[in-house]
Amino acid sequence: MSFDIENYFTEQPNGNTILYYKGNIDSDVINQVLDSVEEMLLNKNEQSRLRKKVYNVMVESLQNLYHHVDLVPDGFEDQSAEKYGIVAVKRVESGYKIMTGNFIRNSSVEKLQEKIRRINRSSHAEIKELYKFILNHQRISAKGGGGLGLVDIARKTGNKLDYSFREYDDKYSFFFLNILVNEEI
């Protein structure tokens, strides 16, 4: 392996980490993570709008992990996790940074990269139109999604999606997604 997955998360901009999880992504984990984040946001007395936005983006992010993560490659350190993912939430100066990571087949990288580039090239109005179009014309994919998750994240945050792919081996890469949820002014 040419990189250390966890180092990527620790190298991200400074902030107060309020949640860090790595391991198998299943419905129980999703519920626990969402409950933990909601409780932490309440305990920090965050504004209602910011809490809702962070929570909604967390739901989309975790659903993306659950539905789109690929199997763990042979030789990866955690063979007990069928659907391995990493989730981190940090409080940063301008709001919250939600970071996710998961394995993806190298054959799928280009398609996902083009989808994110399209979203990032779009204005906020174009993202709203794309969201409506997908809602009205979606087809459920083999992995259970309609392609709405990343568009919805961009729509809710108003920010570009920060991402990278790191090649793991000849079959898999690790996909990192960093989402900034701005504090309301």
C-alpha positions as CSV (number, residue, x, y, z in Angstrom):
1,M,0.0,0.0,0.0
2,S,1.4,3.4,-1.0
3,F,-0.3,5.4,1.6
4,D,-1.7,5.2,5.2
5,I,-5.5,5.8,5.2
6,E,-5.6,7.2,8.8
7,N,-2.7,9.6,8.1
8,Y,-4.8,11.4,5.5
9,F,-7.4,12.3,8.2
10,T,-4.8,13.4,10.7
11,E,-3.1,15.6,8.1
12,Q,-6.3,17.6,7.4
13,P,-6.6,21.2,8.7
14,N,-6.6,21.6,12.4
15,G,-9.9,21.5,14.2
16,N,-11.5,20.0,17.2
17,T,-12.4,16.4,16.3
18,I,-15.8,15.6,17.7
19,L,-16.2,12.2,16.1
20,Y,-13.9,9.6,14.5
21,Y,-15.0,6.2,13.4
22,K,-13.4,3.5,11.3
23,G,-14.6,0.1,10.6
24,N,-17.6,-1.7,9.1
25,I,-20.4,0.6,7.9
26,D,-23.9,-0.9,8.6
27,S,-27.3,0.5,9.7
28,D,-26.5,0.2,13.4
29,V,-23.3,2.1,13.0
30,I,-25.1,4.8,11.0
31,N,-27.7,5.2,13.7
32,Q,-25.0,5.4,16.4
33,V,-22.9,7.9,14.6
34,L,-25.9,10.1,13.8
35,D,-27.1,10.0,17.4
36,S,-23.6,10.8,18.7
37,V,-23.2,13.8,16.3
38,E,-26.7,15.1,17.2
39,E,-26.0,14.9,20.9
40,M,-22.6,16.6,20.5
41,L,-24.1,19.4,18.5
42,L,-26.8,19.9,21.1
43,N,-24.2,19.9,24.0
44,K,-22.2,22.6,22.1
45,N,-25.3,24.7,21.9
46,E,-24.9,25.1,18.1
47,Q,-27.5,27.2,16.3
48,S,-30.5,25.2,15.1
49,R,-29.9,25.8,11.4
50,L,-26.3,24.7,11.7
51,R,-27.2,21.6,13.6
52,K,-29.9,20.6,11.0
53,K,-27.5,21.2,8.1
54,V,-24.7,19.2,9.7
55,Y,-27.1,16.4,10.6
56,N,-28.6,16.3,7.1
57,V,-25.2,16.3,5.4
58,M,-24.1,13.5,7.8
59,V,-27.2,11.4,6.8
60,E,-26.3,11.8,3.1
61,S,-22.6,11.1,3.7
62,L,-23.3,8.0,5.7
63,Q,-25.8,6.7,3.2
64,N,-23.2,7.2,0.4
65,L,-20.8,5.1,2.5
66,Y,-23.3,2.4,3.1
67,H,-24.6,2.2,-0.4
68,H,-21.4,2.8,-2.4
69,V,-18.5,1.4,-0.5
70,D,-16.8,-1.5,-2.2
71,L,-15.6,-4.7,-0.5
72,V,-12.3,-4.6,1.5
73,P,-9.4,-5.5,-0.7
74,D,-7.4,-8.6,0.1
75,G,-4.5,-7.8,2.4
76,F,-6.1,-4.8,4.0
77,E,-5.5,-4.7,7.7
78,D,-9.2,-4.9,8.7
79,Q,-10.6,-8.0,7.1
80,S,-13.4,-8.2,9.6
81,A,-15.2,-5.3,7.9
82,E,-17.1,-6.1,4.8
83,K,-17.9,-2.5,4.1
84,Y,-15.0,-0.5,5.6
85,G,-15.3,3.2,5.9
86,I,-13.9,6.1,7.9
87,V,-16.0,9.0,9.2
88,A,-14.6,12.1,11.0
89,V,-16.3,15.3,12.0
90,K,-14.2,18.3,13.1
91,R,-15.2,21.7,14.4
92,V,-13.3,24.2,12.3
93,E,-13.3,28.0,12.5
94,S,-15.9,28.4,9.8
95,G,-18.2,25.5,10.8
96,Y,-17.9,21.8,10.6
97,K,-15.8,19.6,8.3
98,I,-17.3,16.2,7.6
99,M,-14.7,13.7,6.1
100,T,-15.5,10.3,4.8
101,G,-13.4,7.6,3.2
102,N,-14.0,4.3,1.5
103,F,-12.7,1.8,-1.0
104,I,-13.8,2.1,-4.6
105,R,-12.8,-0.1,-7.6
106,N,-10.3,1.6,-9.8
107,S,-12.7,1.0,-12.7
108,S,-15.3,3.3,-11.0
109,V,-13.0,6.2,-10.2
110,E,-13.3,8.1,-13.5
111,K,-17.1,8.0,-13.5
112,L,-17.3,9.3,-9.9
113,Q,-14.6,11.9,-10.6
114,E,-16.6,13.2,-13.5
115,K,-19.8,13.4,-11.5
116,I,-18.0,15.4,-8.8
117,R,-16.4,17.7,-11.4
118,R,-19.8,18.3,-12.9
119,I,-21.2,19.2,-9.5
120,N,-18.3,21.5,-8.7
121,R,-18.5,23.3,-12.1
122,S,-22.2,24.0,-11.5
123,S,-23.6,27.2,-10.0
124,H,-25.9,26.9,-7.0
125,A,-28.9,27.5,-9.3
126,E,-27.7,24.7,-11.7
127,I,-27.3,22.4,-8.7
128,K,-30.9,23.0,-7.7
129,E,-32.0,22.2,-11.2
130,L,-29.9,19.1,-11.3
131,Y,-31.4,18.0,-8.0
132,K,-34.9,18.5,-9.3
133,F,-34.1,16.7,-12.6
134,I,-32.7,13.7,-10.7
135,L,-35.7,13.6,-8.4
136,N,-38.0,13.5,-11.3
137,H,-36.0,11.1,-13.6
138,Q,-34.0,9.0,-11.2
139,R,-33.6,5.3,-11.6
140,I,-32.5,3.3,-8.7
141,S,-29.0,1.8,-9.2
142,A,-27.8,-1.7,-8.4
143,K,-26.4,-0.3,-5.2
144,G,-29.7,1.2,-4.2
145,G,-29.2,4.9,-4.9
146,G,-30.6,7.3,-7.4
147,G,-27.5,9.4,-7.7
148,L,-28.8,12.2,-5.5
149,G,-26.5,12.1,-2.5
150,L,-23.5,14.2,-3.7
151,V,-25.8,16.7,-5.5
152,D,-27.8,17.1,-2.3
153,I,-24.7,17.6,-0.2
154,A,-23.5,20.4,-2.6
155,R,-27.1,21.9,-2.6
156,K,-27.3,21.9,1.2
157,T,-23.8,23.3,1.9
158,G,-23.4,25.7,-1.1
159,N,-19.8,24.6,-1.2
160,K,-17.6,22.7,-3.7
161,L,-16.9,19.0,-2.9
162,D,-13.3,18.5,-1.9
163,Y,-12.2,15.0,-2.8
164,S,-9.2,12.8,-3.7
165,F,-8.5,9.3,-4.8
166,R,-5.4,7.4,-3.5
167,E,-4.6,4.2,-5.3
168,Y,-4.4,1.3,-2.9
169,D,-3.5,-1.5,-5.3
170,D,-4.2,-2.5,-9.0
171,K,-7.9,-3.1,-8.3
172,Y,-8.8,-0.5,-5.6
173,S,-8.4,3.1,-4.6
174,F,-9.5,4.9,-1.5
175,F,-11.9,7.7,-2.0
176,F,-11.8,10.7,0.4
177,L,-14.5,13.3,0.5
178,N,-14.3,16.4,2.6
179,I,-17.4,18.5,3.1
180,L,-17.5,21.9,4.7
181,V,-20.7,22.9,6.4
182,N,-20.4,26.7,7.1
183,E,-21.6,28.3,10.3
184,E,-24.6,30.5,9.8
185,I,-23.9,34.2,10.0
